[in-house]
Each structure stands twice: as C-alpha cells, then as structure tokens.
Amino acid sequence: MIPRGLFFALVLFGTFGVIQQATADWPTFRGADRTAVSKETDLLQEWPAGGPSLLWKVEGSGRGYTSLAIANGRGFLVGDSISGVDDKDEYLICIDIRDGKRLWAVKAGAPWMSGQSSWQSSRSTPTVDEDRVYALTADGDLFCCDVATGREHWRKNLKKDFGGNKADSWGYSESVLIDGKQLVCTPGGEKATMVALDKLTGDTIWTTVREGDRGAGHASIVISKIGDVRVYVQTTGGGALGVRAGDGKLLWSYPIEKTTAVIPTPIVRDDLVFISAGYGRGGALLKQAADGAGGVAMSEVYPLKKELGNKHGGVLLVGDYLYGDTDSSGVPFCANLTTGDIKWNKTRPAGGGGTFSIAAADGRLYLHFEKGTMVLAKADPEAFVEVGSFTIPGSGERPSWAHPVILDGKLYLRENNTVLCYDIREKSPAAKSSGN
C-alpha cells in the first residue's frame, strides 16, 4: 500500500520531462474563467452519425465525477479504486493529454462512500496554477501537489482546521479558486464561511463569517470587479454572498430558503450576478454597485424564478441568454439574462436521458446526459435545434455527471472509470477531400 502523501509514477520514458505547451488551458472547473464557455473556434458545427472521431480512450481513472483540469499538456482528475494500486482509496491522477497515459498518481485519502452507490466517489475538479495543482476531497482534505511529480507540499482539512461544515450530506465538491497569491475556498458555516490561504504554504490570510450560514454548497467561487473592489461571489446552502478579496469583508448577502442542496456555480457579467438552485428553488439575478466607501451593495433585479432552477448540471451564458437543464428534467431551457423571461424549454433531445451538464463553444451547446449520451445543439435563443448526438462508450454503469471540457479542438469526457478524447475540429476542405 502506498503511504499517505507519497506518490508513484509509471515507469514511462519522459514521465518527468516537459510536455509541449498546449495552445490554451482549462485549468479548473468550467474553464479558466469558470463560465463553461470555451473560446475555441473552427469546431464542427454538426456531428456525423456516431459522433466525432475518438482520438483515445483510457480506462483506470477510477470511480468519480470530477471533470478534467488541463494545463501545459497535462490533465488532472480524481478517482477512487484506480488501476495499478492495491487499495480502493482516492487518488489525484495526472495524465498526458496527448494520449491519456498516466504520469503519476498521489493518494488523496479514503474514498467517499456515503449513501447509495451513485452518490459515492470524488466530485471536486482539481485546480492547476503554474507548477502546482490543488485538490479537495469530499471529506474536506485540501492538498497541494507538484505538477511535475505529484509530491505533496501541504495539506489542510476544511472541517478540522477551519470548523467548516456542509449544508447537505454529500461531501465537498467545490473547485478551489487561485487568485494571485491566494487560494480561496468555502469551508462553510458560521465559523469560516469562506477563507483565503497562502497558496504556497496553506497559511490562513483571512476568514469570512456569514452569520446563520447553513454550510457549504457545491458551487465554486467566481470573481467580480465593481469599481476598484475585487469581489469573490459564491453560493452556499444559505444563499449567495459577495466577499471583498483584499481582506475577506462580507460585502453583501442574499439568503434563500433551505433546500436539499445548492450546486450550480454563479454567473457574473459586469455588475450582474445570476444564481440558481434546483429542487424547486429557481434562478435569480442580482446587481452589484459600489457604495462609495470601499464597499459594494447588492440589489435584486428579479427574485428566484422556478423555471430558471438547475439541479447540478450548471447554467451558462452565451451572448445575452442563459442555457441549462430545467432543474433536473433533461429539458433544456433558454432565457434572457436581464429579464429572466423564458425563450424556450419544451424540447427534450431524442437521445437524451436524465439530467445533463453543459458547456459551450463556437455557437454550439454540448450537453452531457447522465445516461451516457452527448448532444450537440445550436446556441440559438429562437429555438432548440439538435445537430448531432452519440452514445459514449463505457457509459451506463453509473450516472454520467462529469462536466465536458472543450480545449484545443478536442472534447474531453469522463465516464466514471474512463477518460475519452474526441476530435471536434472542423476539417479544411483539402483535408475533407483527401479523406484525412
């Protein structure tokens, strides 16, 4: 058995060498800006029958729902019961994104085994920053490792070290935020609703307390800039909040009624904040404004609208329109951001099944359904138009809950034990005619 905190590496030529710089990065949950909208262009606008070309497929990443974090040609994810070890524990894994081969794995901790099988396993996507990668287990173990080797630099526990607690019983799912020298995360509750740590040492910089906070949700923190004030926006089991980045001062709070879980990551555009929660709650739009005294005030543009609720697949913004799953029905919706008015929400994709997670790129929506179907659709506020779908190999044993990643003309999917990479770049006319 591998001792806690140590790493193993596959004996592969070049394992510790430098991997060629990728054309762009997706270094944390929902991408570098946490919008789930890729800046990629020249992508396939329709998929052929059977879907785009599969470049590689690698098994052995273990059980889990984390998506890939990708930076500098390396991919990072977390899973339990991975191949090549003699235990069922949870590991942070590093792969070469050129072929999916494992470079190293370091033990994260015991597997999350609470509740029924489909609730178990890892759920927090790692965050990569320069030569370090940060991961959080469902049990609250937050640790920092070296990107090249997996060597552990430091470790904290959100419950034991900060008195944090979850607002539900499903474990921590947040992907931590790196902002300058700070690592910012959400232990949750009334002792340390949010904390900022020194990213190199793990030492505490500041702590934010929101009185009456029910505990951490599953969302990840996003950054807003109002005047000269940098604001960390987050939702917990108690609702939304804005925190001043410089010192952790609680700037504003938007409480919501208690619900089963609060999961989607907020969306920030300029001074607007869109939040959503499923289980019958809904989505609301808030507006921030500088108060003239170094603070930020918040007002409500529209309150929670049930038709804008989303359970856990996330909502994204393309142009002036929101797209996501209607709660967990598997029925996509499109709504105007500033008014909350629904444009459409009546069409369930023919190949879909259950709820879905979502990403977008080049005018298209990528819907990853929990029963193992990928659907490509137009990001069009006038109508839902499907332009491709396929069934993902290896899906069906457990829910397909990992969010899709779009980077460098490729679509990366995580299906429990398997990672898959598809070529979604539009071919040039010359390449098409030659059959390449």
C-alpha positions as CSV (number, residue, x, y, z in Angstrom):
1,M,0.0,0.0,0.0
2,I,1.2,3.5,-0.8
3,P,1.8,5.7,2.3
4,R,-0.3,8.8,2.6
5,G,1.2,11.8,0.9
6,L,3.6,9.7,-1.3
7,F,3.3,9.3,-5.0
8,F,4.0,6.6,-7.5
9,A,4.9,7.1,-11.2
10,L,4.5,4.7,-14.0
11,V,7.9,3.8,-15.5
12,L,7.4,5.6,-18.8
13,F,10.0,7.3,-20.9
14,G,9.7,11.1,-20.4
15,T,7.4,10.9,-17.4
16,F,9.1,13.8,-15.7
17,G,10.0,15.6,-18.9
18,V,8.5,18.8,-20.1
19,I,5.3,18.3,-22.1
20,Q,4.7,20.6,-25.0
21,Q,2.7,23.7,-24.1
22,A,-0.9,23.4,-25.1
23,T,-2.5,26.1,-27.2
24,A,-4.8,27.0,-24.3
25,D,-5.7,25.8,-20.8
26,W,-8.8,24.7,-19.0
27,P,-7.2,24.7,-15.5
28,T,-10.2,24.3,-13.2
29,F,-13.9,23.6,-13.1
30,R,-15.8,25.2,-16.0
31,G,-12.5,26.6,-17.5
32,A,-10.1,29.4,-16.7
33,D,-12.9,32.0,-16.3
34,R,-15.4,29.5,-14.8
35,T,-18.0,30.2,-17.4
36,A,-18.1,26.8,-19.1
37,V,-17.8,28.7,-22.4
38,S,-14.8,27.9,-24.4
39,K,-13.2,30.5,-26.7
40,E,-12.4,27.8,-29.3
41,T,-13.4,28.4,-32.9
42,D,-13.4,26.4,-36.1
43,L,-15.2,23.5,-34.5
44,L,-17.6,21.0,-36.1
45,Q,-21.0,22.7,-36.4
46,E,-22.7,19.3,-36.9
47,W,-21.6,15.8,-35.9
48,P,-21.6,12.8,-38.3
49,A,-23.6,9.8,-37.4
50,G,-22.0,8.1,-34.5
51,G,-20.4,11.3,-33.3
52,P,-16.9,12.9,-33.8
53,S,-13.7,10.8,-34.2
54,L,-12.5,9.2,-31.0
55,L,-8.8,10.0,-30.6
56,W,-8.1,8.0,-27.5
57,K,-9.8,6.2,-24.6
58,V,-8.1,5.3,-21.4
59,E,-9.5,3.2,-18.5
60,G,-8.3,3.1,-15.0
61,S,-9.1,6.6,-13.6
62,G,-11.4,5.0,-11.0
63,R,-14.8,5.9,-9.9
64,G,-15.6,9.6,-9.8
65,Y,-17.4,12.6,-11.2
66,T,-14.6,15.1,-11.5
67,S,-14.0,16.5,-14.9
68,L,-10.5,17.2,-16.3
69,A,-8.4,20.2,-15.4
70,I,-5.9,20.8,-18.2
71,A,-2.8,22.9,-18.2
72,N,0.5,22.8,-20.1
73,G,-0.3,19.5,-21.7
74,R,-1.3,17.6,-18.6
75,G,-4.7,16.6,-17.3
76,F,-5.7,16.2,-13.7
77,L,-8.7,14.3,-12.2
78,V,-9.6,12.4,-9.0
79,G,-10.9,8.9,-8.6
80,D,-11.1,6.0,-6.2
81,S,-10.4,2.3,-6.9
82,I,-8.0,3.3,-9.7
83,S,-6.0,0.7,-11.6
84,G,-2.4,-0.1,-10.6
85,V,-2.8,0.1,-6.9
86,D,-3.7,-2.4,-4.1
87,D,-6.3,-0.3,-2.3
88,K,-9.7,1.4,-3.0
89,D,-8.6,4.8,-1.8
90,E,-9.0,8.1,-3.7
91,Y,-6.1,9.4,-5.8
92,L,-5.2,12.6,-7.6
93,I,-4.1,11.5,-11.1
94,C,-2.0,13.3,-13.7
95,I,-2.2,12.2,-17.4
96,D,-0.6,13.2,-20.6
97,I,-3.5,14.7,-22.7
98,R,-1.8,13.6,-25.9
99,D,-2.7,10.0,-25.3
100,G,-4.3,9.8,-21.8
101,K,-1.5,7.8,-20.3
102,R,-1.0,8.2,-16.6
103,L,2.1,10.1,-15.5
104,W,1.7,9.9,-11.7
105,A,-0.9,9.4,-9.0
106,V,-0.9,10.6,-5.4
107,K,-3.2,9.4,-2.7
108,A,-5.8,11.9,-1.7
109,G,-7.5,10.0,1.1
110,A,-10.2,7.5,1.9
111,P,-13.0,7.0,-0.7
112,W,-16.3,8.8,-0.2
113,M,-18.7,6.0,0.5
114,S,-21.7,7.9,1.9
115,G,-25.2,7.0,0.6
116,Q,-26.1,4.9,-2.4
117,S,-23.5,3.9,-5.0
118,S,-24.4,6.7,-7.4
119,W,-23.7,9.3,-4.7
120,Q,-20.2,7.9,-3.9
121,S,-16.7,8.8,-5.1
122,S,-14.8,12.0,-5.9
123,R,-16.6,15.1,-7.1
124,S,-14.3,18.1,-7.0
125,T,-12.3,19.0,-10.1
126,P,-8.7,19.9,-9.4
127,T,-7.3,23.4,-9.9
128,V,-3.9,24.0,-11.6
129,D,-1.8,27.0,-11.1
130,E,1.7,27.2,-12.6
131,D,3.8,24.4,-11.1
132,R,1.2,23.3,-8.5
133,V,-2.1,21.5,-8.6
134,Y,-4.8,21.7,-5.8
135,A,-7.4,19.1,-5.0
136,L,-10.2,18.8,-2.5
137,T,-11.8,15.5,-1.3
138,A,-15.4,15.1,-0.3
139,D,-14.2,14.6,3.3
140,G,-12.7,18.1,3.2
141,D,-9.0,17.3,2.7
142,L,-7.5,20.2,0.7
143,F,-3.9,19.5,-0.5
144,C,-1.3,21.0,-2.9
145,C,1.0,18.9,-5.1
146,D,3.8,19.5,-7.5
147,V,2.6,19.3,-11.1
148,A,5.6,17.5,-12.4
149,T,6.0,14.8,-9.8
150,G,2.9,14.7,-7.6
151,R,5.0,15.5,-4.5
152,E,2.7,16.9,-1.8
153,H,3.6,20.4,-0.5
154,W,0.9,20.9,2.2
155,R,-2.5,19.7,3.4
156,K,-5.4,21.1,5.3
157,N,-8.9,19.9,6.3
158,L,-11.8,22.2,5.9
159,K,-13.7,20.7,8.8
160,K,-10.9,20.1,11.3
161,D,-8.7,23.2,10.6
162,F,-11.5,25.7,10.0
163,G,-14.6,24.3,11.6
164,G,-16.4,24.1,8.3
165,N,-19.5,22.1,7.5
166,K,-21.6,21.2,4.5
167,A,-25.3,22.2,4.2
168,D,-26.1,18.7,2.9
169,S,-24.7,15.2,3.4
170,W,-22.9,14.8,0.0
171,G,-19.4,16.0,0.8
172,Y,-17.4,18.8,-0.6
173,S,-17.5,19.4,-4.4
174,E,-16.0,22.9,-4.8
175,S,-13.0,23.5,-7.0
176,V,-10.8,26.0,-5.2
177,L,-10.0,29.4,-6.7
178,I,-6.5,30.6,-7.1
179,D,-6.3,34.4,-7.3
180,G,-2.8,35.9,-7.2
181,K,-1.1,34.6,-4.1
182,Q,-4.4,33.5,-2.5
183,L,-6.2,30.2,-2.6
184,V,-9.9,30.9,-1.8
185,C,-12.4,28.2,-0.8
186,T,-15.6,27.7,1.2
187,P,-15.4,25.6,4.4
188,G,-19.0,26.8,5.1
189,G,-21.0,27.6,8.2
190,E,-20.7,30.3,10.8
191,K,-17.0,29.7,11.8
192,A,-15.4,30.0,8.4
193,T,-17.9,30.6,5.6
194,M,-15.1,31.5,3.2
195,V,-11.3,31.5,3.8
196,A,-8.2,32.7,1.9
197,L,-5.0,30.8,2.3
198,D,-1.5,31.4,1.1
199,K,-1.4,29.2,-2.0
200,L,2.3,28.2,-1.4
201,T,2.1,27.4,2.3
202,G,-1.6,26.9,3.2
203,D,-1.4,29.5,5.9
204,T,-4.5,31.5,6.6
205,I,-4.7,35.0,5.2
206,W,-8.3,35.9,6.2
207,T,-11.6,34.3,7.2
208,T,-15.1,35.4,6.3
209,V,-18.1,34.6,8.5
210,R,-21.7,35.0,7.5
211,E,-24.0,34.8,10.4
212,G,-26.5,32.0,10.1
213,D,-24.8,30.3,7.1
214,R,-26.1,26.8,6.8
215,G,-22.9,25.4,5.4
216,A,-21.1,24.9,2.1
217,G,-22.9,24.1,-1.1
218,H,-21.2,22.6,-4.2
219,A,-20.6,25.8,-6.2
220,S,-17.1,27.2,-7.0
221,I,-16.2,30.9,-6.3
222,V,-16.1,33.4,-9.2
223,I,-14.5,36.8,-9.4
224,S,-16.3,40.1,-10.0
225,K,-14.8,43.6,-10.2
226,I,-17.0,46.6,-9.1
227,G,-15.2,49.8,-9.4
228,D,-11.9,49.3,-7.6
229,V,-13.2,46.5,-5.5
230,R,-12.5,42.8,-6.3
231,V,-15.3,40.6,-5.1
232,Y,-15.5,36.9,-4.6
233,V,-19.0,35.7,-5.4
234,Q,-20.3,32.4,-4.1
235,T,-23.4,30.4,-3.2
236,T,-23.7,28.2,-0.1
237,G,-26.6,26.3,1.4
238,G,-27.6,29.7,2.8
239,G,-27.7,31.6,-0.5
240,A,-25.4,33.9,-2.3
241,L,-22.7,36.2,-0.9
242,G,-20.1,38.7,-2.0
243,V,-16.7,39.0,-0.2
244,R,-14.0,41.6,-0.6
245,A,-10.9,39.9,-2.0
246,G,-8.4,42.1,-0.2
247,D,-9.5,41.4,3.4
248,G,-12.4,39.0,3.5
249,K,-15.0,41.5,4.5
250,L,-18.6,40.3,3.8
251,L,-20.0,42.9,1.4
252,W,-23.5,41.6,0.8
253,S,-25.7,38.5,1.3
254,Y,-28.7,37.2,-0.5
255,P,-30.3,34.4,1.6
256,I,-32.5,31.7,0.2
257,E,-34.9,29.3,1.8
258,K,-33.4,25.9,2.8
259,T,-33.4,23.3,0.1
260,T,-31.9,19.9,-0.5
261,A,-28.6,21.2,-2.0
262,V,-27.3,24.4,-3.7
263,I,-25.0,23.3,-6.5
264,P,-24.6,25.5,-9.7
265,T,-21.7,27.9,-9.9
266,P,-22.8,31.6,-10.1
267,I,-22.5,33.5,-13.4
268,V,-21.0,37.0,-13.3
269,R,-21.3,39.6,-16.1
270,D,-20.0,43.1,-15.3
271,D,-22.1,44.1,-12.3
272,L,-24.7,41.3,-12.6
273,V,-24.8,38.0,-10.7
274,F,-27.0,35.1,-11.7
275,I,-27.5,32.4,-9.2
276,S,-29.5,29.2,-9.4
277,A,-30.6,26.2,-7.3
278,G,-32.6,23.1,-8.0
279,Y,-35.1,21.1,-6.1
280,G,-37.8,23.6,-6.9
281,R,-36.0,26.7,-6.0
282,G,-35.1,28.6,-9.2
283,G,-32.8,31.3,-10.5
284,A,-32.4,34.9,-9.6
285,L,-30.5,38.0,-10.9
286,L,-28.7,40.4,-8.6
287,K,-27.0,43.7,-9.3
288,Q,-23.9,45.0,-7.6
289,A,-22.9,48.6,-7.2
290,A,-20.0,50.5,-5.5
291,D,-21.2,52.2,-2.3
292,G,-18.6,55.0,-2.3
293,A,-17.0,53.8,0.9
294,G,-14.9,51.0,-0.4
295,G,-17.7,48.5,-0.3
296,V,-20.3,47.0,-2.6
297,A,-24.0,47.0,-2.3
298,M,-26.4,44.5,-3.9
299,S,-29.9,44.8,-5.1
300,E,-32.3,42.3,-6.6
301,V,-33.1,42.6,-10.4
302,Y,-35.6,39.7,-10.2
303,P,-36.2,37.1,-7.5
304,L,-35.9,33.3,-7.7
305,K,-37.9,32.1,-10.7
306,K,-38.7,28.4,-10.6
307,E,-38.3,27.9,-14.3
308,L,-34.6,29.0,-14.1
309,G,-33.7,26.5,-11.4
310,N,-30.9,24.0,-12.1
311,K,-30.0,21.0,-10.0
312,H,-26.4,20.2,-10.7
313,G,-25.5,20.3,-14.4
314,G,-24.8,24.0,-14.4
315,V,-26.1,27.1,-16.3
316,L,-24.0,29.1,-18.8
317,L,-24.3,32.4,-20.6
318,V,-23.9,32.8,-24.4
319,G,-24.5,36.4,-25.6
320,D,-27.4,37.7,-23.6
321,Y,-29.0,34.3,-23.0
322,L,-28.9,31.6,-20.3
323,Y,-28.8,27.9,-21.2
324,G,-29.2,24.9,-18.9
325,D,-31.2,22.0,-17.7
326,T,-34.7,22.8,-16.3
327,D,-33.9,21.7,-12.8
328,S,-33.1,18.0,-13.4
329,S,-35.7,17.2,-16.1
330,G,-33.4,16.8,-19.1
331,V,-35.4,19.6,-20.8
332,P,-33.0,22.4,-21.9
333,F,-34.1,26.0,-21.4
334,C,-33.1,29.3,-22.9
335,A,-33.8,32.5,-21.0
336,N,-33.0,36.2,-21.3
337,L,-30.4,37.1,-18.7
338,T,-31.6,40.6,-17.8
339,T,-35.4,39.8,-17.6
340,G,-35.4,36.1,-16.8
341,D,-38.0,35.5,-19.5
342,I,-38.0,32.0,-21.0
343,K,-37.4,31.8,-24.7
344,W,-37.9,28.1,-25.0
345,N,-38.0,25.0,-22.7
346,K,-40.2,22.4,-24.3
347,T,-37.9,20.1,-26.3
348,R,-36.3,17.1,-24.8
349,P,-33.5,15.8,-27.0
350,A,-34.4,12.5,-28.6
351,G,-31.2,10.8,-27.5
352,G,-31.0,12.3,-24.0
353,G,-31.8,10.7,-20.7
354,G,-32.0,12.2,-17.3
355,T,-30.3,15.5,-16.4
356,F,-27.3,16.9,-18.2
357,S,-24.2,19.0,-17.6
358,I,-23.4,21.7,-20.2
359,A,-20.5,23.5,-21.9
360,A,-20.5,25.8,-25.0
361,A,-18.1,26.7,-27.8
362,D,-18.3,28.3,-31.3
363,G,-22.0,28.8,-31.2
364,R,-22.8,25.3,-30.0
365,L,-24.0,23.7,-26.8
366,Y,-22.5,20.5,-25.6
367,L,-25.0,18.5,-23.4
368,H,-23.6,15.5,-21.4
369,F,-26.6,13.5,-20.3
370,E,-26.4,11.3,-17.2
371,K,-27.4,8.2,-19.1
372,G,-24.4,8.5,-21.4
373,T,-25.5,10.5,-24.4
374,M,-23.7,13.5,-25.8
375,V,-25.9,16.0,-27.7
376,L,-24.7,18.9,-29.8
377,A,-27.2,21.8,-30.3
378,K,-27.2,25.3,-31.6
379,A,-26.9,28.1,-29.0
380,D,-29.9,29.8,-30.5
381,P,-32.4,31.8,-28.5
382,E,-35.1,31.3,-31.2
383,A,-35.3,27.5,-30.9
384,F,-33.7,24.3,-29.7
385,V,-32.0,22.7,-32.7
386,E,-30.1,19.5,-32.3
387,V,-27.2,18.9,-34.7
388,G,-25.6,15.7,-33.5
389,S,-25.6,13.1,-30.8
390,F,-23.8,9.8,-29.9
391,T,-23.7,7.3,-27.1
392,I,-20.5,7.4,-25.1
393,P,-18.6,4.1,-24.9
394,G,-18.4,2.7,-21.3
395,S,-21.4,4.7,-20.1
396,G,-24.4,3.3,-18.3
397,E,-22.9,1.6,-15.2
398,R,-23.1,4.8,-13.1
399,P,-24.5,8.3,-13.9
400,S,-22.6,10.4,-16.4
401,W,-22.3,13.5,-14.2
402,A,-18.8,14.8,-15.1
403,H,-18.9,18.1,-17.0
404,P,-17.5,18.2,-20.6
405,V,-14.2,20.0,-21.4
406,I,-13.5,21.7,-24.7
407,L,-9.9,22.6,-25.5
408,D,-7.6,22.7,-28.5
409,G,-10.2,21.4,-30.9
410,K,-10.9,18.4,-28.6
411,L,-13.8,17.3,-26.4
412,Y,-12.8,15.6,-23.2
413,L,-15.3,13.4,-21.3
414,R,-15.0,11.5,-18.1
415,E,-17.2,8.4,-17.8
416,N,-16.6,7.1,-14.3
417,N,-13.5,4.8,-14.8
418,T,-12.7,6.1,-18.3
419,V,-11.4,9.3,-19.9
420,L,-12.2,9.9,-23.6
421,C,-10.9,12.4,-26.1
422,Y,-12.7,13.4,-29.3
423,D,-11.6,15.4,-32.3
424,I,-14.1,18.2,-32.8
425,R,-12.1,20.5,-35.0
426,E,-13.6,21.4,-38.4
427,K,-11.5,19.9,-41.2
428,S,-10.3,22.1,-44.0
429,P,-11.8,21.5,-47.5
430,A,-8.5,20.0,-48.6
431,A,-8.4,17.6,-45.6
432,K,-12.0,16.6,-46.3
433,S,-11.4,15.8,-50.0
434,S,-8.3,13.8,-49.2
435,G,-10.1,11.8,-46.5
436,N,-7.7,12.8,-43.8
